[in-house]
Amino acid sequence: MAKGEQLHKGHLEAVNLFGKSIAKRAAFRCEWCEGSDGLRLWEYRPDQEPSPENLALLCDACRTLSGSKSGDPHQLRSLRNALWSDVPAVAEGAAIVLSRCKEPWAREAIEESFIDEALKARLL
Ligand SMILES: [Zn+2]
C-alpha cells in the first residue's frame, strides 16, 4: 500500500471510531435537518484530525448540500436549527452552506447564531 493510501485508511479508521458516539449524540437523526435518510458521518474539516467537534451525522440530502454551491430553499430552511448547536461541525458547517444562499433570512439566521465570530464575519 502506498504511503498516502495508508494515511487515508488510518484517517477513515479514526473517523469511524467516533461513529457510535456521534450517532448517539445525534439521536440517529441528521444533525443539520433532522432527517433520517442515509445517515453517515461527515467531516467538517477533512484535512484535520477526526474529532467529535469536526464530525457530524448527516443525511444524504445534507451531504449533497455540503458540497454544492446552491440548494433547494426548502431544504436549506431545515438547516436553521443546526446553527444553534455547540458542535462546530454542525453549526459552522450549516452556516457555511446557508451563506451560499443569498436570501435575507439565511443572512439573518447566521447573524443571530453563536458561531465563531471570525467565521461569521467571513460569511456575512
Ligand atoms: Zn439532513
Backbone and ligand atoms as CSV (ligand in chain L), in Angstrom:
chain,resi,resn,atom,element,x,y,z
A,1,MET,N,N,0.847,-1.201,0.000
A,1,MET,CA,C,0.000,0.000,0.000
A,1,MET,C,C,0.885,1.255,0.000
A,2,ALA,N,N,0.581,2.204,-0.827
A,2,ALA,CA,C,1.355,3.449,-0.873
A,2,ALA,C,C,1.149,4.234,0.430
A,3,LYS,N,N,2.102,5.104,0.720
A,3,LYS,CA,C,2.041,5.820,1.992
A,3,LYS,C,C,0.786,6.700,2.102
A,4,GLY,N,N,0.452,7.374,1.010
A,4,GLY,CA,C,-0.736,8.218,1.010
A,4,GLY,C,C,-1.994,7.418,1.292
A,5,GLU,N,N,-2.068,6.263,0.659
A,5,GLU,CA,C,-3.225,5.395,0.863
A,5,GLU,C,C,-3.330,4.957,2.320
A,6,GLN,N,N,-2.164,4.615,2.863
A,6,GLN,CA,C,-2.129,4.155,4.251
A,6,GLN,C,C,-2.628,5.264,5.187
A,7,LEU,N,N,-2.169,6.475,4.911
A,7,LEU,CA,C,-2.602,7.621,5.718
A,7,LEU,C,C,-4.110,7.791,5.615
A,8,HIS,N,N,-4.608,7.676,4.390
A,8,HIS,CA,C,-6.029,7.842,4.143
A,8,HIS,C,C,-6.820,6.793,4.915
A,9,LYS,N,N,-6.327,5.568,4.874
A,9,LYS,CA,C,-7.017,4.475,5.549
A,9,LYS,C,C,-7.028,4.728,7.057
A,10,GLY,N,N,-5.876,5.151,7.581
A,10,GLY,CA,C,-5.794,5.446,9.006
A,10,GLY,C,C,-6.778,6.534,9.389
A,11,HIS,N,N,-6.889,7.528,8.531
A,11,HIS,CA,C,-7.795,8.649,8.777
A,11,HIS,C,C,-9.246,8.145,8.842
A,12,LEU,N,N,-9.627,7.343,7.866
A,12,LEU,CA,C,-11.006,6.827,7.844
A,12,LEU,C,C,-11.292,5.960,9.059
A,13,GLU,N,N,-10.299,5.176,9.455
A,13,GLU,CA,C,-10.496,4.350,10.645
A,13,GLU,C,C,-10.699,5.225,11.874
A,14,ALA,N,N,-9.924,6.306,11.932
A,14,ALA,CA,C,-10.057,7.230,13.065
A,14,ALA,C,C,-11.453,7.864,13.061
A,15,VAL,N,N,-11.938,8.210,11.872
A,15,VAL,CA,C,-13.288,8.781,11.762
A,15,VAL,C,C,-14.307,7.777,12.282
A,16,ASN,N,N,-14.158,6.531,11.826
A,16,ASN,CA,C,-15.148,5.510,12.172
A,16,ASN,C,C,-15.173,5.179,13.661
A,17,LEU,N,N,-14.050,5.440,14.340
A,17,LEU,CA,C,-14.015,5.207,15.780
A,17,LEU,C,C,-15.055,6.060,16.504
A,18,PHE,N,N,-15.392,7.201,15.909
A,18,PHE,CA,C,-16.351,8.117,16.546
A,18,PHE,C,C,-17.790,7.820,16.139
A,19,GLY,N,N,-17.953,6.856,15.231
A,19,GLY,CA,C,-19.277,6.578,14.677
A,19,GLY,C,C,-20.363,6.413,15.723
A,20,LYS,N,N,-20.087,5.520,16.678
A,20,LYS,CA,C,-21.120,5.201,17.670
A,20,LYS,C,C,-21.472,6.393,18.538
A,21,SER,N,N,-20.437,7.073,19.046
A,21,SER,CA,C,-20.717,8.171,19.978
A,21,SER,C,C,-21.435,9.312,19.263
A,22,ILE,N,N,-21.108,9.526,17.984
A,22,ILE,CA,C,-21.766,10.626,17.273
A,22,ILE,C,C,-23.196,10.256,16.884
A,23,ALA,N,N,-23.420,9.010,16.534
A,23,ALA,CA,C,-24.782,8.563,16.243
A,23,ALA,C,C,-25.661,8.752,17.483
A,24,LYS,N,N,-25.068,8.489,18.646
A,24,LYS,CA,C,-25.789,8.669,19.903
A,24,LYS,C,C,-26.088,10.149,20.148
A,25,ARG,N,N,-25.026,10.975,19.973
A,25,ARG,CA,C,-25.185,12.422,20.154
A,25,ARG,C,C,-26.301,12.936,19.250
A,26,ALA,N,N,-26.341,12.429,18.028
A,26,ALA,CA,C,-27.311,12.890,17.041
A,26,ALA,C,C,-28.682,12.258,17.236
A,27,ALA,N,N,-28.771,11.310,18.170
A,27,ALA,CA,C,-30.015,10.555,18.384
A,27,ALA,C,C,-30.502,9.936,17.070
A,28,PHE,N,N,-29.545,9.477,16.267
A,28,PHE,CA,C,-29.832,8.807,14.995
A,28,PHE,C,C,-30.678,9.664,14.052
A,29,ARG,N,N,-30.432,10.956,14.099
A,29,ARG,CA,C,-31.081,11.896,13.183
A,29,ARG,C,C,-29.987,12.722,12.529
A,30,CYS,N,N,-30.298,13.256,11.360
A,30,CYS,CA,C,-29.366,14.154,10.707
A,30,CYS,C,C,-29.171,15.372,11.613
A,31,GLU,N,N,-27.912,15.743,11.866
A,31,GLU,CA,C,-27.659,16.863,12.785
A,31,GLU,C,C,-27.889,18.225,12.129
A,32,TRP,N,N,-28.154,18.232,10.855
A,32,TRP,CA,C,-28.488,19.501,10.197
A,32,TRP,C,C,-29.996,19.665,10.046
A,33,CYS,N,N,-30.655,18.640,9.507
A,33,CYS,CA,C,-32.072,18.822,9.167
A,33,CYS,C,C,-33.006,17.876,9.911
A,34,GLU,N,N,-32.451,16.994,10.731
A,34,GLU,CA,C,-33.226,16.004,11.490
A,34,GLU,C,C,-33.852,14.924,10.616
A,35,GLY,N,N,-33.427,14.843,9.382
A,35,GLY,CA,C,-33.890,13.765,8.511
A,35,GLY,C,C,-33.236,12.446,8.907
A,36,SER,N,N,-33.650,11.394,8.280
A,36,SER,CA,C,-33.089,10.099,8.677
A,36,SER,C,C,-32.685,9.223,7.495
A,37,ASP,N,N,-32.623,9.795,6.305
A,37,ASP,CA,C,-32.262,9.001,5.126
A,37,ASP,C,C,-30.762,8.945,4.901
A,38,GLY,N,N,-30.242,7.746,4.868
A,38,GLY,CA,C,-28.827,7.557,4.513
A,38,GLY,C,C,-27.868,8.279,5.434
A,39,LEU,N,N,-28.064,8.158,6.730
A,39,LEU,CA,C,-27.203,8.854,7.683
A,39,LEU,C,C,-25.771,8.326,7.622
A,40,ARG,N,N,-24.837,9.240,7.568
A,40,ARG,CA,C,-23.424,8.878,7.561
A,40,ARG,C,C,-22.613,10.006,8.166
A,41,LEU,N,N,-21.415,9.653,8.646
A,41,LEU,CA,C,-20.550,10.683,9.220
A,41,LEU,C,C,-20.056,11.611,8.122
A,42,TRP,N,N,-19.975,12.863,8.451
A,42,TRP,CA,C,-19.467,13.871,7.518
A,42,TRP,C,C,-18.375,14.644,8.240
A,43,GLU,N,N,-17.271,14.908,7.532
A,43,GLU,CA,C,-16.162,15.638,8.142
A,43,GLU,C,C,-16.244,17.114,7.781
A,44,TYR,N,N,-16.267,17.934,8.803
A,44,TYR,CA,C,-16.304,19.381,8.591
A,44,TYR,C,C,-14.988,19.846,7.967
A,45,ARG,N,N,-13.877,19.456,8.598
A,45,ARG,CA,C,-12.562,19.797,8.053
A,45,ARG,C,C,-11.772,18.516,7.834
A,46,PRO,N,N,-11.905,17.940,6.626
A,46,PRO,CA,C,-11.292,16.638,6.358
A,46,PRO,C,C,-9.774,16.665,6.461
A,47,ASP,N,N,-9.164,17.854,6.394
A,47,ASP,CA,C,-7.705,17.945,6.472
A,47,ASP,C,C,-7.222,17.910,7.917
A,48,GLN,N,N,-8.142,17.928,8.872
A,48,GLN,CA,C,-7.728,17.906,10.279
A,48,GLN,C,C,-7.996,16.554,10.908
A,49,GLU,N,N,-7.410,16.355,12.086
A,49,GLU,CA,C,-7.614,15.124,12.823
A,49,GLU,C,C,-9.101,14.927,13.111
A,50,PRO,N,N,-9.604,13.727,12.894
A,50,PRO,CA,C,-11.007,13.483,13.226
A,50,PRO,C,C,-11.253,13.677,14.724
A,51,SER,N,N,-12.323,14.363,15.064
A,51,SER,CA,C,-12.717,14.553,16.459
A,51,SER,C,C,-14.225,14.766,16.466
A,52,PRO,N,N,-14.853,14.605,17.627
A,52,PRO,CA,C,-16.317,14.792,17.665
A,52,PRO,C,C,-16.736,16.197,17.221
A,53,GLU,N,N,-15.868,17.196,17.462
A,53,GLU,CA,C,-16.197,18.584,17.079
A,53,GLU,C,C,-16.150,18.760,15.569
A,54,ASN,N,N,-15.405,17.884,14.926
A,54,ASN,CA,C,-15.149,18.009,13.498
A,54,ASN,C,C,-16.017,17.062,12.666
A,55,LEU,N,N,-16.905,16.355,13.343
A,55,LEU,CA,C,-17.739,15.376,12.649
A,55,LEU,C,C,-19.214,15.621,12.923
A,56,ALA,N,N,-20.031,15.357,11.933
A,56,ALA,CA,C,-21.481,15.449,12.114
A,56,ALA,C,C,-22.127,14.254,11.434
A,57,LEU,N,N,-23.240,13.839,11.965
A,57,LEU,CA,C,-24.020,12.788,11.322
A,57,LEU,C,C,-25.005,13.478,10.387
A,58,LEU,N,N,-24.842,13.253,9.093
A,58,LEU,CA,C,-25.700,13.937,8.118
A,58,LEU,C,C,-26.441,12.952,7.225
A,59,CYS,N,N,-27.605,13.374,6.760
A,59,CYS,CA,C,-28.386,12.552,5.826
A,59,CYS,C,C,-27.858,12.762,4.407
A,60,ASP,N,N,-28.359,11.967,3.487
A,60,ASP,CA,C,-27.957,12.056,2.083
A,60,ASP,C,C,-28.084,13.468,1.524
A,61,ALA,N,N,-29.264,14.055,1.739
A,61,ALA,CA,C,-29.543,15.368,1.152
A,61,ALA,C,C,-28.575,16.421,1.680
A,62,CYS,N,N,-28.273,16.359,2.975
A,62,CYS,CA,C,-27.384,17.359,3.562
A,62,CYS,C,C,-25.936,17.154,3.125
A,63,ARG,N,N,-25.537,15.899,2.957
A,63,ARG,CA,C,-24.175,15.670,2.475
A,63,ARG,C,C,-24.033,16.203,1.062
A,64,THR,N,N,-25.076,16.055,0.256
A,64,THR,CA,C,-25.052,16.601,-1.096
A,64,THR,C,C,-24.969,18.127,-1.022
A,65,LEU,N,N,-25.781,18.680,-0.125
A,65,LEU,CA,C,-25.824,20.129,0.066
A,65,LEU,C,C,-24.451,20.677,0.481
A,66,SER,N,N,-23.739,19.928,1.294
A,66,SER,CA,C,-22.459,20.395,1.819
A,66,SER,C,C,-21.453,20.617,0.700
A,67,GLY,N,N,-21.643,19.925,-0.415
A,67,GLY,CA,C,-20.675,20.053,-1.486
A,67,GLY,C,C,-21.178,20.831,-2.686
A,68,SER,N,N,-22.404,21.350,-2.610
A,68,SER,CA,C,-22.929,22.055,-3.780
A,68,SER,C,C,-22.985,23.556,-3.527
A,69,LYS,N,N,-23.045,24.300,-4.595
A,69,LYS,CA,C,-22.977,25.756,-4.486
A,69,LYS,C,C,-24.324,26.376,-4.124
A,70,SER,N,N,-25.384,25.684,-4.430
A,70,SER,CA,C,-26.706,26.215,-4.097
A,70,SER,C,C,-27.563,25.059,-3.623
A,71,GLY,N,N,-28.695,25.376,-3.101
A,71,GLY,CA,C,-29.562,24.302,-2.633
A,71,GLY,C,C,-31.012,24.692,-2.726
A,72,ASP,N,N,-31.852,23.731,-2.596
A,72,ASP,CA,C,-33.280,23.956,-2.586
A,72,ASP,C,C,-33.636,24.740,-1.323
A,73,PRO,N,N,-34.282,25.911,-1.456
A,73,PRO,CA,C,-34.558,26.765,-0.286
A,73,PRO,C,C,-35.316,26.032,0.819
A,74,HIS,N,N,-36.172,25.099,0.427
A,74,HIS,CA,C,-36.936,24.360,1.432
A,74,HIS,C,C,-36.007,23.515,2.292
A,75,GLN,N,N,-35.088,22.837,1.637
A,75,GLN,CA,C,-34.098,22.010,2.351
A,75,GLN,C,C,-33.195,22.909,3.205
A,76,LEU,N,N,-32.793,24.058,2.633
A,76,LEU,CA,C,-31.917,24.973,3.362
A,76,LEU,C,C,-32.582,25.482,4.639
A,77,ARG,N,N,-33.864,25.760,4.565
A,77,ARG,CA,C,-34.567,26.263,5.748
A,77,ARG,C,C,-34.528,25.259,6.895
A,78,SER,N,N,-34.499,23.975,6.545
A,78,SER,CA,C,-34.483,22.960,7.596
A,78,SER,C,C,-33.145,22.919,8.324
A,79,LEU,N,N,-32.164,23.676,7.831
A,79,LEU,CA,C,-30.846,23.713,8.469
A,79,LEU,C,C,-30.742,24.783,9.557
A,80,ARG,N,N,-31.759,25.624,9.650
A,80,ARG,CA,C,-31.631,26.771,10.562
A,80,ARG,C,C,-31.369,26.384,12.012
A,81,ASN,N,N,-32.046,25.346,12.487
A,81,ASN,CA,C,-31.846,24.947,13.891
A,81,ASN,C,C,-30.427,24.470,14.168
A,82,ALA,N,N,-29.786,23.950,13.135
A,82,ALA,CA,C,-28.430,23.423,13.313
A,82,ALA,C,C,-27.467,24.531,13.743
A,83,LEU,N,N,-27.786,25.782,13.402
A,83,LEU,CA,C,-26.909,26.905,13.753
A,83,LEU,C,C,-26.758,27.052,15.264
A,84,TRP,N,N,-27.683,26.502,16.022
A,84,TRP,CA,C,-27.656,26.659,17.482
A,84,TRP,C,C,-26.900,25.540,18.181
A,85,SER,N,N,-26.385,24.611,17.412
A,85,SER,CA,C,-25.626,23.513,18.008
A,85,SER,C,C,-24.319,24.047,18.593
A,86,ASP,N,N,-23.805,23.378,19.643
A,86,ASP,CA,C,-22.488,23.791,20.157
A,86,ASP,C,C,-21.370,22.959,19.533
A,87,VAL,N,N,-21.708,22.161,18.544
A,87,VAL,CA,C,-20.704,21.381,17.815
A,87,VAL,C,C,-20.324,22.145,16.543
A,88,PRO,N,N,-19.049,22.530,16.399
A,88,PRO,CA,C,-18.659,23.310,15.210
A,88,PRO,C,C,-19.034,22.644,13.883
A,89,ALA,N,N,-18.860,21.330,13.789
A,89,ALA,CA,C,-19.185,20.655,12.521
A,89,ALA,C,C,-20.655,20.841,12.177
A,90,VAL,N,N,-21.488,20.929,13.191
A,90,VAL,CA,C,-22.925,21.073,12.963
A,90,VAL,C,C,-23.265,22.541,12.686
A,91,ALA,N,N,-22.896,23.428,13.611
A,91,ALA,CA,C,-23.292,24.829,13.484
A,91,ALA,C,C,-22.531,25.550,12.372
A,92,GLU,N,N,-21.206,25.427,12.369
A,92,GLU,CA,C,-20.411,26.153,11.374
A,92,GLU,C,C,-20.593,25.548,9.989
A,93,GLY,N,N,-20.676,24.217,9.952
A,93,GLY,CA,C,-20.906,23.548,8.664
A,93,GLY,C,C,-22.208,24.021,8.041
A,94,ALA,N,N,-23.261,24.084,8.851
A,94,ALA,CA,C,-24.561,24.528,8.339
A,94,ALA,C,C,-24.503,26.001,7.940
A,95,ALA,N,N,-23.778,26.810,8.728
A,95,ALA,CA,C,-23.673,28.244,8.412
A,95,ALA,C,C,-23.004,28.460,7.061
A,96,ILE,N,N,-21.984,27.672,6.781
A,96,ILE,CA,C,-21.274,27.825,5.504
A,96,ILE,C,C,-22.215,27.501,4.340
A,97,VAL,N,N,-22.994,26.432,4.486
A,97,VAL,CA,C,-23.941,26.065,3.435
A,97,VAL,C,C,-25.014,27.152,3.284
A,98,LEU,N,N,-25.522,27.636,4.411
A,98,LEU,CA,C,-26.571,28.666,4.356
A,98,LEU,C,C,-26.048,29.965,3.744
A,99,SER,N,N,-24.777,30.251,3.977
A,99,SER,CA,C,-24.226,31.520,3.481
A,99,SER,C,C,-24.159,31.553,1.956
A,100,ARG,N,N,-24.195,30.382,1.326
A,100,ARG,CA,C,-24.146,30.345,-0.142
A,100,ARG,C,C,-25.487,30.735,-0.743
A,101,CYS,N,N,-26.510,30.700,0.077
A,101,CYS,CA,C,-27.827,31.074,-0.416
A,101,CYS,C,C,-28.007,32.546,-0.082
A,102,LYS,N,N,-28.406,33.330,-1.066
A,102,LYS,CA,C,-28.365,34.783,-0.894
A,102,LYS,C,C,-29.644,35.359,-0.290
A,103,GLU,N,N,-30.524,34.498,0.196
A,103,GLU,CA,C,-31.775,35.021,0.736
A,103,GLU,C,C,-31.566,35.701,2.089
A,104,PRO,N,N,-32.327,36.786,2.344
A,104,PRO,CA,C,-32.132,37.564,3.582
A,104,PRO,C,C,-32.290,36.739,4.855
A,105,TRP,N,N,-33.241,35.796,4.875
A,105,TRP,CA,C,-33.444,35.026,6.107
A,105,TRP,C,C,-32.202,34.226,6.473
A,106,ALA,N,N,-31.466,33.782,5.453
A,106,ALA,CA,C,-30.269,32.980,5.716
A,106,ALA,C,C,-29.196,33.845,6.381
A,107,ARG,N,N,-29.022,35.048,5.870
A,107,ARG,CA,C,-28.071,36.002,6.463
A,107,ARG,C,C,-28.440,36.294,7.915
A,108,GLU,N,N,-29.717,36.570,8.123
A,108,GLU,CA,C,-30.188,36.898,9.480
A,108,GLU,C,C,-29.943,35.744,10.439
A,109,ALA,N,N,-30.232,34.539,9.966
A,109,ALA,CA,C,-30.043,33.358,10.828
A,109,ALA,C,C,-28.579,33.226,11.230
A,110,ILE,N,N,-27.686,33.465,10.293
A,110,ILE,CA,C,-26.252,33.358,10.599
A,110,ILE,C,C,-25.849,34.474,11.569
A,111,GLU,N,N,-26.375,35.663,11.329
A,111,GLU,CA,C,-26.071,36.817,12.175
A,111,GLU,C,C,-26.452,36.554,13.633
A,112,GLU,N,N,-27.626,35.939,13.825
A,112,GLU,CA,C,-28.139,35.688,15.176
A,112,GLU,C,C,-27.444,34.532,15.876
A,113,SER,N,N,-26.792,33.682,15.137
A,113,SER,CA,C,-26.230,32.465,15.721
A,113,SER,C,C,-24.993,32.787,16.564
A,114,PHE,N,N,-24.537,31.786,17.326
A,114,PHE,CA,C,-23.368,31.960,18.190
A,114,PHE,C,C,-22.125,31.300,17.605
A,115,ILE,N,N,-22.071,31.177,16.283
A,115,ILE,CA,C,-20.888,30.548,15.694
A,115,ILE,C,C,-19.677,31.459,15.869
A,116,ASP,N,N,-18.530,30.874,15.649
A,116,ASP,CA,C,-17.262,31.583,15.763
A,116,ASP,C,C,-17.324,32.938,15.033
A,117,GLU,N,N,-16.958,34.015,15.763
A,117,GLU,CA,C,-17.121,35.373,15.216
A,117,GLU,C,C,-16.321,35.607,13.934
A,118,ALA,N,N,-15.120,35.044,13.892
A,118,ALA,CA,C,-14.279,35.244,12.697
A,118,ALA,C,C,-14.940,34.597,11.487
A,119,LEU,N,N,-15.488,33.409,11.697
A,119,LEU,CA,C,-16.159,32.720,10.591
A,119,LEU,C,C,-17.402,33.507,10.173
A,120,LYS,N,N,-18.128,33.990,11.177
A,120,LYS,CA,C,-19.336,34.748,10.907
A,120,LYS,C,C,-19.013,35.972,10.039
A,121,ALA,N,N,-17.958,36.669,10.410
A,121,ALA,CA,C,-17.556,37.865,9.665
A,121,ALA,C,C,-17.208,37.489,8.222
A,122,ARG,N,N,-16.587,36.344,8.055
A,122,ARG,CA,C,-16.190,35.918,6.713
A,122,ARG,C,C,-17.422,35.540,5.881
A,123,LEU,N,N,-18.429,35.003,6.532
A,123,LEU,CA,C,-19.602,34.531,5.793
A,123,LEU,C,C,-20.570,35.640,5.429
A,124,LEU,N,N,-20.584,36.702,6.236
A,124,LEU,CA,C,-21.604,37.746,6.018
A,124,LEU,C,C,-21.094,38.888,5.155
L,1,ZN,ZN,ZN,-30.081,16.310,6.696
